[in-house]
Amino acid sequence: MNNPSSAERKTLRLVIHGRVQGVFFRNSMQGEAQYLSISGWVRNRSDGTVEAVVQGEADAVDAIVRWAQRGPQTASVERVDISPDTGSYEWFEIR
C-alpha cells in the first residue's frame, strides 16, 4: 500500500536552456529549493544548459518549475524541458 505522503510527492528532471551558466543560476536555485523545501540537485552541463532534479510536494515542485522558467535576474531562460524522474533525495545540492 502506498504511503499517502509519498503519493503527494513529485519528482521532475529539468533541463534549462538559455543564458543560464555564469549567472548564479545554480546557487539561486539552491536557495529557492531550500525556501520551498525541495530536495534534489542542480548542475551545469557541458552543452551550456543547466540540469536539475527537483522533488517535493506537488505545489512546491510546480513553484520551483515556474521559478526555473525565469531564473535569477541575470539569467535569460529560453525554455525548460521537463520530464518525470525517480529517486529519493534528502536535501538539495549543487553538483
C-alpha positions, 0 to 999 in steps of 0.5 A: 500500500502506498504511503499517502505522503509519498503519493503527494510527492513529485519528482521532475528532471529539468533541463534549462536552456538559455543564458543560464551558466555564469549567472548564479543560476545554480546557487539561486536555485539552491536557495529557492529549493531550500525556501520551498523545501525541495530536495534534489540537485542542480548542475551545469552541463557541458552543452551550456544548459543547466540540469536539475532534479527537483522533488517535493510536494506537488505545489512546491515542485510546480513553484520551483518549475515556474521559478526555473522558467525565469531564473535569477535576474541575470539569467535569460531562460529560453525554455525548460524541458521537463520530464518525470524522474525517480529517486529519493533525495534528502536535501538539495545540492549543487553538483 
